[in-house]
């Protein structure tokens, strides 16, 4: 009887709670359904050991989704990339904590070497609607600089429909970067990420060895050299390099976690 009275006097609140619960349930079910559908495609051509490894990674993503840590269009790219790395002989972990501040998307080991892949979907938060290219360039530069320091080999993973726009200097081997380029990259990163800031030494030592084009539709991954990728993108005028220092916008500063998409609101993936 008490419950009936509560429902009658707080109908709007109760209905809202019920709706939130239904949406959450639908989201979990859809997430699991989508991953299961993708798995049926990915296990084709895998041996039993490889399939087990990939299945374990899917189970880990399902657990993280219950904690609202991951989103579906990010997770499917991780699984496709994980299959590719598993078949190349890597042991793969997803959403791997590197330290108290950083968690990488894919952390892979083979022998004594390690390999980190960061997935980048191109999401622009609303507060950067007026400076999307500059913001994205800074976010990508920050990812390359910070994550590559933990890896013997580092790559960015990107869907075929999105063109990366990080500073061209970071596509070069470190020995070929000029002082002017290093200063430019630092200025760019400092616009958004200054807690903690990247240092010139960090920029000089940063390295990206590969770009992975992750085709979820076909369950395939294409490797491309970063310099070749940037030259092709610039030649075809897919994007322009971000503006020079004197024309940089003055946006809100971002915290370190802001360039990790997993910390964005639910609609950001």
Order of alpha helices (4+ residues) and beta strands (2+ residues): alpha-alpha-alpha-alpha-beta-beta-beta-alpha-beta-alpha-alpha-beta-beta-alpha
